[in-house]
Amino acid sequence: MKLRAIGIDLAKNVFQACGVNEHMKPQFNKRLKRHELLDFMRQQEPTMVVMEACYSSHYWGREMTKLGHNVKLIPAQHVTPFVRGNKNDPNDSFAITEASQRPNKRGQSHFK
């Protein structure tokens, strides 16, 4: 399964990862515990990983880069307009992925 991007909603103990294909259709939207995230990401082909910029996103960005993924951090205020329905982890992770695909969003940082 070829993914276009994986959006990760970071939290303290439980993360939500949403993978979308080239047509922006969700292929999975998984709830992962902190210790499961890196094992799950090792199993994914290298792709773009998108996270909201927050207190732990730089750490996770470095870890994802070590696994061969291209990491992009976006400010939370750029994600908010894309949340559909109630604010919950599955909706937030999809909104992160969708916001990352907009071409003229400023303030995005990339890891190399």
MMTF fields as JSON, N, C-alpha, C and O atoms, coordinates in Angstrom:
{
  "mmtfVersion": "1.0.0",
  "mmtfProducer": "UNKNOWN",
  "numBonds": 447,
  "numAtoms": 448,
  "numGroups": 112,
  "numChains": 1,
  "numModels": 1,
  "chainsPerModel": [1],
  "groupsPerChain": [112],
  "chainIdList": ["A"],
  "bondAtomList": [4, 2, 8, 6, 12, 10, 16, 14, 20, 18, 24, 22, 28, 26, 32, 30, 36, 34, 40, 38, 44, 42, 48, 46, 52, 50, 56, 54, 60, 58, 64, 62, 68, 66, 72, 70, 76, 74, 80, 78, 84, 82, 88, 86, 92, 90, 96, 94, 100, 98, 104, 102, 108, 106, 112, 110, 116, 114, 120, 118, 124, 122, 128, 126, 132, 130, 136, 134, 140, 138, 144, 142, 148, 146, 152, 150, 156, 154, 160, 158, 164, 162, 168, 166, 172, 170, 176, 174, 180, 178, 184, 182, 188, 186, 192, 190, 196, 194, 200, 198, 204, 202, 208, 206, 212, 210, 216, 214, 220, 218, 224, 222, 228, 226, 232, 230, 236, 234, 240, 238, 244, 242, 248, 246, 252, 250, 256, 254, 260, 258, 264, 262, 268, 266, 272, 270, 276, 274, 280, 278, 284, 282, 288, 286, 292, 290, 296, 294, 300, 298, 304, 302, 308, 306, 312, 310, 316, 314, 320, 318, 324, 322, 328, 326, 332, 330, 336, 334, 340, 338, 344, 342, 348, 346, 352, 350, 356, 354, 360, 358, 364, 362, 368, 366, 372, 370, 376, 374, 380, 378, 384, 382, 388, 386, 392, 390, 396, 394, 400, 398, 404, 402, 408, 406, 412, 410, 416, 414, 420, 418, 424, 422, 428, 426, 432, 430, 436, 434, 440, 438, 444, 442],
  "bondOrderList": [1, 1, 1, 1, 1, 1, 1, 1, 1, 1, 1, 1, 1, 1, 1, 1, 1, 1, 1, 1, 1, 1, 1, 1, 1, 1, 1, 1, 1, 1, 1, 1, 1, 1, 1, 1, 1, 1, 1, 1, 1, 1, 1, 1, 1, 1, 1, 1, 1, 1, 1, 1, 1, 1, 1, 1, 1, 1, 1, 1, 1, 1, 1, 1, 1, 1, 1, 1, 1, 1, 1, 1, 1, 1, 1, 1, 1, 1, 1, 1, 1, 1, 1, 1, 1, 1, 1, 1, 1, 1, 1, 1, 1, 1, 1, 1, 1, 1, 1, 1, 1, 1, 1, 1, 1, 1, 1, 1, 1, 1, 1],
  "groupList": [{"groupName": "MET", "atomNameList": ["N", "CA", "C", "O"], "elementList": ["N", "C", "C", "O"], "formalChargeList": [0, 0, 0, 0], "bondAtomList": [1, 0, 2, 1, 3, 2], "bondOrderList": [1, 1, 2], "singleLetterCode": "M", "chemCompType": "L-PEPTIDE LINKING"}, {"groupName": "LYS", "atomNameList": ["N", "CA", "C", "O"], "elementList": ["N", "C", "C", "O"], "formalChargeList": [0, 0, 0, 0], "bondAtomList": [1, 0, 2, 1, 3, 2], "bondOrderList": [1, 1, 2], "singleLetterCode": "K", "chemCompType": "L-PEPTIDE LINKING"}, {"groupName": "LEU", "atomNameList": ["N", "CA", "C", "O"], "elementList": ["N", "C", "C", "O"], "formalChargeList": [0, 0, 0, 0], "bondAtomList": [1, 0, 2, 1, 3, 2], "bondOrderList": [1, 1, 2], "singleLetterCode": "L", "chemCompType": "L-PEPTIDE LINKING"}, {"groupName": "ARG", "atomNameList": ["N", "CA", "C", "O"], "elementList": ["N", "C", "C", "O"], "formalChargeList": [0, 0, 0, 0], "bondAtomList": [1, 0, 2, 1, 3, 2], "bondOrderList": [1, 1, 2], "singleLetterCode": "R", "chemCompType": "L-PEPTIDE LINKING"}, {"groupName": "ALA", "atomNameList": ["N", "CA", "C", "O"], "elementList": ["N", "C", "C", "O"], "formalChargeList": [0, 0, 0, 0], "bondAtomList": [1, 0, 2, 1, 3, 2], "bondOrderList": [1, 1, 2], "singleLetterCode": "A", "chemCompType": "L-PEPTIDE LINKING"}, {"groupName": "ILE", "atomNameList": ["N", "CA", "C", "O"], "elementList": ["N", "C", "C", "O"], "formalChargeList": [0, 0, 0, 0], "bondAtomList": [1, 0, 2, 1, 3, 2], "bondOrderList": [1, 1, 2], "singleLetterCode": "I", "chemCompType": "L-PEPTIDE LINKING"}, {"groupName": "GLY", "atomNameList": ["N", "CA", "C", "O"], "elementList": ["N", "C", "C", "O"], "formalChargeList": [0, 0, 0, 0], "bondAtomList": [1, 0, 2, 1, 3, 2], "bondOrderList": [1, 1, 2], "singleLetterCode": "G", "chemCompType": "PEPTIDE LINKING"}, {"groupName": "ASP", "atomNameList": ["N", "CA", "C", "O"], "elementList": ["N", "C", "C", "O"], "formalChargeList": [0, 0, 0, 0], "bondAtomList": [1, 0, 2, 1, 3, 2], "bondOrderList": [1, 1, 2], "singleLetterCode": "D", "chemCompType": "L-PEPTIDE LINKING"}, {"groupName": "ASN", "atomNameList": ["N", "CA", "C", "O"], "elementList": ["N", "C", "C", "O"], "formalChargeList": [0, 0, 0, 0], "bondAtomList": [1, 0, 2, 1, 3, 2], "bondOrderList": [1, 1, 2], "singleLetterCode": "N", "chemCompType": "L-PEPTIDE LINKING"}, {"groupName": "VAL", "atomNameList": ["N", "CA", "C", "O"], "elementList": ["N", "C", "C", "O"], "formalChargeList": [0, 0, 0, 0], "bondAtomList": [1, 0, 2, 1, 3, 2], "bondOrderList": [1, 1, 2], "singleLetterCode": "V", "chemCompType": "L-PEPTIDE LINKING"}, {"groupName": "PHE", "atomNameList": ["N", "CA", "C", "O"], "elementList": ["N", "C", "C", "O"], "formalChargeList": [0, 0, 0, 0], "bondAtomList": [1, 0, 2, 1, 3, 2], "bondOrderList": [1, 1, 2], "singleLetterCode": "F", "chemCompType": "L-PEPTIDE LINKING"}, {"groupName": "GLN", "atomNameList": ["N", "CA", "C", "O"], "elementList": ["N", "C", "C", "O"], "formalChargeList": [0, 0, 0, 0], "bondAtomList": [1, 0, 2, 1, 3, 2], "bondOrderList": [1, 1, 2], "singleLetterCode": "Q", "chemCompType": "L-PEPTIDE LINKING"}, {"groupName": "CYS", "atomNameList": ["N", "CA", "C", "O"], "elementList": ["N", "C", "C", "O"], "formalChargeList": [0, 0, 0, 0], "bondAtomList": [1, 0, 2, 1, 3, 2], "bondOrderList": [1, 1, 2], "singleLetterCode": "C", "chemCompType": "L-PEPTIDE LINKING"}, {"groupName": "GLU", "atomNameList": ["N", "CA", "C", "O"], "elementList": ["N", "C", "C", "O"], "formalChargeList": [0, 0, 0, 0], "bondAtomList": [1, 0, 2, 1, 3, 2], "bondOrderList": [1, 1, 2], "singleLetterCode": "E", "chemCompType": "L-PEPTIDE LINKING"}, {"groupName": "HIS", "atomNameList": ["N", "CA", "C", "O"], "elementList": ["N", "C", "C", "O"], "formalChargeList": [0, 0, 0, 0], "bondAtomList": [1, 0, 2, 1, 3, 2], "bondOrderList": [1, 1, 2], "singleLetterCode": "H", "chemCompType": "L-PEPTIDE LINKING"}, {"groupName": "PRO", "atomNameList": ["N", "CA", "C", "O"], "elementList": ["N", "C", "C", "O"], "formalChargeList": [0, 0, 0, 0], "bondAtomList": [1, 0, 2, 1, 3, 2], "bondOrderList": [1, 1, 2], "singleLetterCode": "P", "chemCompType": "L-PEPTIDE LINKING"}, {"groupName": "THR", "atomNameList": ["N", "CA", "C", "O"], "elementList": ["N", "C", "C", "O"], "formalChargeList": [0, 0, 0, 0], "bondAtomList": [1, 0, 2, 1, 3, 2], "bondOrderList": [1, 1, 2], "singleLetterCode": "T", "chemCompType": "L-PEPTIDE LINKING"}, {"groupName": "TYR", "atomNameList": ["N", "CA", "C", "O"], "elementList": ["N", "C", "C", "O"], "formalChargeList": [0, 0, 0, 0], "bondAtomList": [1, 0, 2, 1, 3, 2], "bondOrderList": [1, 1, 2], "singleLetterCode": "Y", "chemCompType": "L-PEPTIDE LINKING"}, {"groupName": "SER", "atomNameList": ["N", "CA", "C", "O"], "elementList": ["N", "C", "C", "O"], "formalChargeList": [0, 0, 0, 0], "bondAtomList": [1, 0, 2, 1, 3, 2], "bondOrderList": [1, 1, 2], "singleLetterCode": "S", "chemCompType": "L-PEPTIDE LINKING"}, {"groupName": "TRP", "atomNameList": ["N", "CA", "C", "O"], "elementList": ["N", "C", "C", "O"], "formalChargeList": [0, 0, 0, 0], "bondAtomList": [1, 0, 2, 1, 3, 2], "bondOrderList": [1, 1, 2], "singleLetterCode": "W", "chemCompType": "L-PEPTIDE LINKING"}],
  "groupTypeList": [0, 1, 2, 3, 4, 5, 6, 5, 7, 2, 4, 1, 8, 9, 10, 11, 4, 12, 6, 9, 8, 13, 14, 0, 1, 15, 11, 10, 8, 1, 3, 2, 1, 3, 14, 13, 2, 2, 7, 10, 0, 3, 11, 11, 13, 15, 16, 0, 9, 9, 0, 13, 4, 12, 17, 18, 18, 14, 17, 19, 6, 3, 13, 0, 16, 1, 2, 6, 14, 8, 9, 1, 2, 5, 15, 4, 11, 14, 9, 16, 15, 10, 9, 3, 6, 8, 1, 8, 7, 15, 8, 7, 18, 10, 4, 5, 16, 13, 4, 18, 11, 3, 15, 8, 1, 3, 6, 11, 18, 14, 10, 1],
  "groupIdList": [1, 2, 3, 4, 5, 6, 7, 8, 9, 10, 11, 12, 13, 14, 15, 16, 17, 18, 19, 20, 21, 22, 23, 24, 25, 26, 27, 28, 29, 30, 31, 32, 33, 34, 35, 36, 37, 38, 39, 40, 41, 42, 43, 44, 45, 46, 47, 48, 49, 50, 51, 52, 53, 54, 55, 56, 57, 58, 59, 60, 61, 62, 63, 64, 65, 66, 67, 68, 69, 70, 71, 72, 73, 74, 75, 76, 77, 78, 79, 80, 81, 82, 83, 84, 85, 86, 87, 88, 89, 90, 91, 92, 93, 94, 95, 96, 97, 98, 99, 100, 101, 102, 103, 104, 105, 106, 107, 108, 109, 110, 111, 112],
  "secStructList": [7, 7, 7, 1, 3, 3, 3, 3, 3, 7, 7, 1, 1, 3, 3, 3, 3, 3, 3, 3, 7, 6, 6, 1, 7, 3, 3, 3, 3, 3, 3, 3, 3, 2, 2, 2, 2, 2, 2, 2, 2, 2, 6, 1, 7, 1, 7, 3, 3, 3, 3, 3, 7, 7, 6, 6, 2, 2, 2, 2, 2, 2, 2, 2, 2, 2, 6, 6, 7, 3, 3, 3, 3, 3, 7, 2, 2, 2, 2, 4, 4, 4, 7, 7, 1, 1, 7, 7, 2, 2, 2, 2, 2, 2, 2, 2, 2, 2, 2, 2, 6, 7, 6, 6, 7, 7, 1, 7, 3, 3, 7, 7],
  "xCoordList": [0.854, 0.0, 0.902, 1.658, 0.825, 1.625, 0.869, -0.244, 1.481, 0.862, 1.448, 2.636, 0.601, 1.053, 1.619, 2.639, 0.957, 1.39, 0.784, -0.235, 1.444, 0.928, 0.875, 1.901, -0.312, -0.481, -0.544, -1.284, 0.229, 0.271, -0.16, 0.414, -1.186, -1.64, -0.923, -1.201, -0.009, 0.794, 0.049, -0.711, 0.27, -0.315, 0.655, 1.787, 0.226, 1.128, 1.359, 2.504, 0.283, 0.42, -0.127, 0.37, -1.142, -1.788, -1.71, -2.091, -1.211, -1.095, -2.107, -2.599, -2.414, -3.315, -2.585, -2.107, -2.486, -1.801, -2.797, -3.504, -2.842, -3.746, -2.924, -2.195, -3.038, -2.338, -3.301, -4.378, -2.921, -3.779, -3.039, -1.812, -3.82, -3.24, -3.128, -3.364, -2.769, -2.564, -3.837, -3.771, -5.004, -6.288, -6.83, -7.987, -6.002, -6.355, -7.483, -8.266, -7.564, -8.52, -7.801, -6.734, -8.368, -7.713, -7.583, -8.552, -6.385, -6.117, -6.117, -6.43, -5.768, -5.864, -5.931, -5.502, -6.468, -6.502, -6.399, -7.406, -5.155, -4.871, -4.527, -3.851, -5.004, -4.637, -3.426, -3.455, -2.359, -1.12, -0.646, -0.718, -0.167, 0.451, 1.87, 2.438, 2.42, 3.746, 4.795, 5.57, 4.827, 5.853, 5.584, 6.464, 4.406, 4.086, 4.394, 4.477, 4.563, 4.66, 5.861, 5.703, 7.046, 8.23, 8.194, 8.613, 7.696, 7.575, 6.608, 6.864, 5.507, 4.538, 5.159, 4.97, 5.89, 6.48, 7.612, 7.866, 8.293, 9.326, 8.716, 9.371, 7.475, 6.801, 6.279, 5.912, 6.243, 5.725, 6.849, 7.995, 6.509, 7.482, 7.812, 6.964, 9.027, 9.354, 8.374, 8.145, 7.812, 6.826, 6.888, 7.722, 6.018, 5.958, 5.18, 4.077, 5.768, 5.117, 4.874, 5.793, 3.64, 3.253, 2.761, 1.98, 3.231, 2.808, 2.603, 3.21, 1.741, 1.631, 2.888, 3.398, 3.381, 4.545, 4.111, 3.224, 4.741, 4.407, 5.635, 6.732, 5.456, 6.586, 7.391, 8.599, 6.779, 7.528, 7.721, 8.318, 7.233, 7.283, 8.705, 8.969, 9.622, 10.997, 11.68, 12.424, 11.419, 11.961, 11.436, 12.213, 10.117, 9.523, 9.946, 10.11, 10.124, 10.598, 11.979, 12.235, 12.864, 14.207, 14.146, 14.86, 13.294, 13.166, 12.603, 13.06, 11.617, 11.029, 12.036, 12.065, 12.852, 13.88, 14.9, 15.365, 15.25, 16.179, 15.623, 16.383, 14.29, 13.646, 13.511, 13.03, 13.927, 13.885, 12.684, 12.523, 11.848, 10.672, 11.047, 12.014, 10.278, 10.409, 9.42, 8.217, 9.898, 9.051, 8.753, 9.63, 7.488, 7.048, 6.269, 5.384, 6.607, 5.884, 5.079, 5.583, 3.832, 2.995, 2.395, 2.101, 2.211, 1.632, 0.179, -0.545, -0.225, -1.575, -2.653, -3.719, -2.394, -3.421, -3.683, -4.713, -2.773, -3.013, -3.844, -4.41, -3.917, -4.675, -6.133, -7.015, -6.396, -7.743, -8.823, -9.895, -8.613, -9.688, -10.058, -11.112, -9.211, -9.454, -10.117, -10.423, -10.344, -10.984, -12.468, -13.169, -12.929, -14.344, -15.012, -14.429, -16.227, -16.947, -16.41, -15.819, -16.622, -16.158, -14.645, -14.012, -14.078, -12.631, -12.291, -12.562, -11.7, -11.221, -9.957, -9.603, -9.284, -7.993, -8.061, -7.227, -9.021, -9.067, -9.31, -8.688, -10.202, -10.462, -9.249, -8.94, -8.567, -7.379, -6.248, -5.593, -6.014, -4.92, -5.205, -4.285, -6.461, -6.793, -6.652, -6.189, -7.046, -6.917, -5.454, -5.134, -4.572, -3.141, -2.641, -1.898, -3.053, -2.641, -3.186, -2.469, -4.451, -5.074, -4.442, -4.206, -4.167, -3.567, -2.171, -1.748, -1.465, -0.105, -0.082, 0.949, -1.19, -1.229, -1.569, -1.564, -1.863, -2.172, -0.883, 0.041, -0.799, 0.484, 0.979, 2.191, 0.114, 0.557, 0.549, 0.423, 0.679, 0.737, 2.149, 3.11, 2.266, 3.578, 3.804, 2.871, 5.042, 5.375, 5.606, 5.678, 5.724, 5.985, 7.489, 8.252, 7.913, 9.337, 9.57, 8.737, 10.698, 11.052, 12.31, 13.192, 12.4, 13.623, 14.389, 13.787, 15.684, 16.524, 17.321, 18.09],
  "yCoordList": [-1.169, 0.0, 1.235, 1.454, 2.023, 3.24, 4.402, 4.729, 5.017, 6.137, 7.453, 7.547, 8.464, 9.815, 10.498, 11.183, 10.31, 10.945, 10.212, 9.53, 10.376, 9.879, 11.065, 11.687, 11.381, 12.446, 11.849, 10.895, 12.407, 11.884, 12.974, 14.062, 12.661, 13.545, 13.111, 12.039, 13.932, 13.603, 13.943, 14.911, 13.146, 13.387, 12.831, 12.483, 12.745, 12.259, 10.753, 10.304, 9.974, 8.523, 7.801, 6.733, 8.366, 7.707, 8.619, 9.788, 8.077, 8.826, 8.296, 7.176, 9.106, 8.69, 8.899, 10.001, 7.861, 7.941, 7.675, 6.667, 8.599, 8.486, 8.471, 9.421, 7.395, 7.289, 7.481, 6.886, 8.313, 8.571, 8.194, 8.262, 7.792, 7.458, 8.71, 9.817, 8.544, 9.7, 10.477, 11.617, 9.884, 10.569, 11.147, 11.563, 11.173, 11.682, 10.868, 11.406, 9.598, 8.69, 7.979, 7.402, 8.011, 7.338, 5.836, 5.164, 5.327, 3.897, 3.245, 2.062, 4.018, 3.578, 4.811, 5.895, 4.637, 5.686, 4.952, 4.605, 4.72, 3.836, 4.587, 5.616, 4.053, 4.527, 3.715, 2.484, 4.416, 3.754, 4.281, 5.479, 3.384, 3.806, 4.289, 3.985, 5.038, 5.643, 4.601, 4.839, 3.473, 2.466, 1.712, 0.99, 1.854, 1.168, 2.011, 1.467, 3.309, 4.204, 3.904, 3.776, 3.79, 3.568, 2.208, 2.096, 1.173, -0.135, -0.069, -0.654, 0.636, 0.796, 1.546, 1.154, 2.612, 3.422, 2.686, 2.947, 1.775, 0.954, 0.074, -0.238, -0.318, -1.205, -0.463, -1.095, 0.868, 1.665, 1.997, 2.201, 2.048, 2.493, 3.963, 4.703, 4.392, 5.808, 6.713, 6.546, 7.655, 8.577, 9.876, 10.023, 10.816, 12.064, 11.833, 11.288, 12.253, 12.173, 13.598, 14.417, 13.894, 15.255, 15.278, 14.422, 16.276, 16.447, 17.924, 18.785, 18.207, 19.582, 19.904, 19.064, 21.113, 21.542, 21.711, 22.509, 20.953, 21.031, 20.657, 20.543, 20.469, 20.254, 19.002, 18.989, 17.959, 16.725, 16.429, 15.41, 17.289, 16.987, 16.944, 16.189, 17.722, 17.704, 16.368, 15.826, 15.856, 14.539, 13.48, 12.711, 13.437, 12.427, 12.645, 11.679, 13.891, 14.177, 13.596, 13.023, 13.744, 13.163, 11.637, 11.022, 11.033, 9.575, 9.075, 8.055, 9.777, 9.378, 9.572, 8.783, 10.611, 10.843, 9.715, 9.297, 9.221, 8.091, 6.856, 6.024, 6.737, 5.592, 5.794, 4.901, 6.956, 7.21, 8.009, 8.217, 8.454, 9.234, 10.701, 11.185, 11.402, 12.844, 13.493, 13.255, 14.301, 14.836, 16.306, 17.085, 16.668, 18.056, 18.416, 17.675, 19.556, 20.072, 21.287, 22.15, 21.351, 22.5, 23.09, 22.354, 24.402, 25.048, 24.614, 24.339, 24.558, 24.114, 24.999, 24.504, 26.298, 27.185, 26.914, 27.34, 26.213, 25.856, 24.585, 24.313, 23.814, 22.559, 22.789, 22.127, 23.707, 23.932, 24.081, 23.502, 24.822, 24.954, 23.648, 23.573, 22.626, 21.386, 20.3, 19.226, 20.559, 19.565, 19.516, 20.527, 18.325, 18.13, 17.376, 16.452, 17.766, 17.089, 17.47, 18.535, 16.592, 16.845, 16.758, 16.04, 17.497, 17.461, 16.202, 16.108, 15.247, 14.031, 13.578, 14.145, 12.582, 12.181, 11.709, 12.13, 10.85, 10.444, 11.619, 11.691, 12.535, 13.708, 14.632, 15.202, 14.78, 15.641, 15.089, 15.849, 13.786, 13.216, 13.344, 13.59, 13.183, 13.375, 14.844, 15.149, 15.76, 17.192, 17.6, 18.448, 17.017, 17.293, 16.879, 17.616, 15.705, 15.225, 16.116, 16.458, 16.492, 17.326, 18.714, 19.246, 19.303, 20.637, 20.636, 21.64, 19.533, 19.468, 19.477, 19.787, 19.146, 19.06, 20.381, 20.464, 21.406, 22.72, 23.401, 23.505, 23.869, 24.347, 25.671, 25.877, 26.559, 27.9, 28.137, 29.279, 27.084, 27.244, 27.63, 26.924, 28.761, 29.195, 28.638, 28.195, 28.666, 28.254, 26.763, 26.261, 26.038, 24.628, 24.401, 25.014, 23.545, 23.244, 21.797, 20.931, 21.541, 20.222, 19.752, 20.557, 18.47, 17.864, 17.312, 16.837, 17.367, 16.79, 15.647, 15.023],
  "zCoordList": [0.0, 0.0, 0.0, 0.947, -1.038, -1.166, -0.532, -0.944, 0.467, 1.172, 0.7, 0.393, 0.647, 0.308, 1.545, 1.471, 2.68, 3.925, 5.116, 5.004, 6.258, 7.528, 8.476, 8.755, 8.97, 9.952, 11.343, 11.583, 12.259, 13.626, 14.587, 14.619, 15.374, 16.441, 17.71, 18.247, 18.189, 19.362, 20.639, 20.689, 21.66, 22.98, 24.014, 23.677, 25.257, 26.292, 26.191, 26.157, 26.142, 26.186, 24.966, 24.609, 24.32, 23.189, 21.976, 22.043, 20.861, 19.617, 18.62, 18.755, 17.62, 16.545, 15.235, 14.968, 14.407, 13.12, 12.003, 12.009, 11.038, 9.902, 8.622, 8.34, 7.844, 6.576, 5.424, 5.407, 4.455, 3.297, 2.014, 1.943, 0.994, -0.304, -1.16, -0.676, -2.425, -3.304, -3.584, -4.046, -3.315, -3.508, -2.195, -2.131, -1.16, 0.173, 0.819, 1.601, 0.5, 1.131, 2.272, 2.06, 3.479, 4.61, 4.379, 4.028, 4.58, 4.482, 5.857, 5.993, 6.866, 8.259, 9.143, 8.75, 10.33, 11.344, 12.672, 13.29, 13.098, 14.223, 15.496, 15.475, 16.583, 17.916, 18.366, 18.36, 18.757, 19.156, 20.502, 20.773, 21.331, 22.578, 22.28, 21.232, 23.21, 23.021, 22.615, 21.688, 23.284, 22.995, 21.69, 21.221, 21.093, 19.841, 18.599, 17.498, 18.754, 17.607, 16.713, 15.499, 17.284, 16.458, 15.76, 14.608, 16.447, 15.803, 14.628, 13.576, 14.806, 13.725, 12.546, 11.394, 12.826, 11.754, 11.039, 9.864, 11.725, 11.073, 9.986, 8.991, 10.176, 9.226, 7.996, 7.005, 8.048, 6.935, 5.96, 6.363, 4.675, 3.681, 3.947, 4.446, 3.62, 3.817, 3.068, 1.87, 3.783, 3.235, 4.017, 4.91, 3.691, 4.435, 5.737, 5.728, 6.832, 8.143, 8.606, 8.622, 8.982, 9.343, 10.785, 11.202, 11.542, 12.929, 13.218, 12.58, 14.186, 14.669, 15.458, 16.2, 15.295, 16.064, 17.518, 17.822, 18.409, 19.839, 20.646, 20.101, 21.914, 22.814, 22.486, 22.725, 21.955, 21.699, 20.216, 19.869, 19.34, 17.907, 17.361, 16.426, 17.906, 17.415, 17.74, 16.923, 18.928, 19.279, 18.323, 17.758, 18.138, 17.261, 15.818, 15.073, 15.412, 14.063, 13.814, 12.755, 14.783, 14.641, 14.564, 13.771, 15.385, 15.375, 14.049, 13.533, 13.488, 12.203, 11.06, 10.116, 11.147, 10.138, 10.137, 9.076, 11.316, 11.408, 10.706, 10.212, 10.662, 10.008, 8.501, 7.803, 7.988, 6.554, 6.078, 4.875, 6.985, 6.606, 6.41, 6.998, 5.58, 5.398, 6.363, 6.257, 7.295, 8.368, 8.125, 7.753, 8.346, 8.224, 9.49, 9.917, 10.081, 11.244, 10.808, 10.089, 11.243, 10.892, 12.161, 13.103, 12.199, 13.377, 13.589, 12.632, 14.833, 15.183, 14.566, 14.2, 14.444, 13.893, 12.413, 11.891, 11.721, 10.326, 10.201, 9.143, 11.27, 11.259, 11.62, 11.075, 12.522, 13.055, 11.987, 12.16, 10.892, 9.898, 9.185, 8.554, 9.274, 8.543, 9.384, 8.866, 10.676, 11.533, 11.19, 11.246, 10.836, 10.506, 11.637, 12.204, 11.966, 13.04, 14.391, 14.569, 15.337, 16.704, 16.773, 15.998, 17.708, 17.89, 18.674, 19.871, 17.99, 18.634, 17.909, 16.875, 18.428, 17.876, 16.421, 15.62, 16.043, 14.623, 13.674, 12.614, 14.037, 13.194, 13.147, 12.101, 14.273, 14.318, 13.446, 12.732, 13.498, 12.7, 11.21, 10.429, 10.798, 9.383, 8.996, 7.897, 9.885, 9.608, 9.462, 8.629, 10.25, 10.142, 8.761, 8.113, 8.322, 7.001, 5.9, 4.96, 6.013, 4.984, 4.937, 3.852, 6.09, 6.132, 5.512, 4.938, 5.622, 5.076, 3.55, 2.953, 2.918, 1.462, 0.792, -0.436, 1.564, 1.0, 0.588, 1.394, -0.654, -1.185, -0.611, -0.546, -0.199, 0.196, 1.696, 2.137, 2.483, 3.931, 4.341, 4.036, 5.035, 5.517, 6.906, 7.575, 7.324, 8.681, 8.821, 9.943, 7.72, 7.799, 7.888, 7.141, 8.774, 8.872, 8.486, 8.752, 7.863, 7.391, 8.099, 8.4, 8.364, 8.877, 7.696, 6.733, 7.755, 6.684, 7.234, 6.503]
}
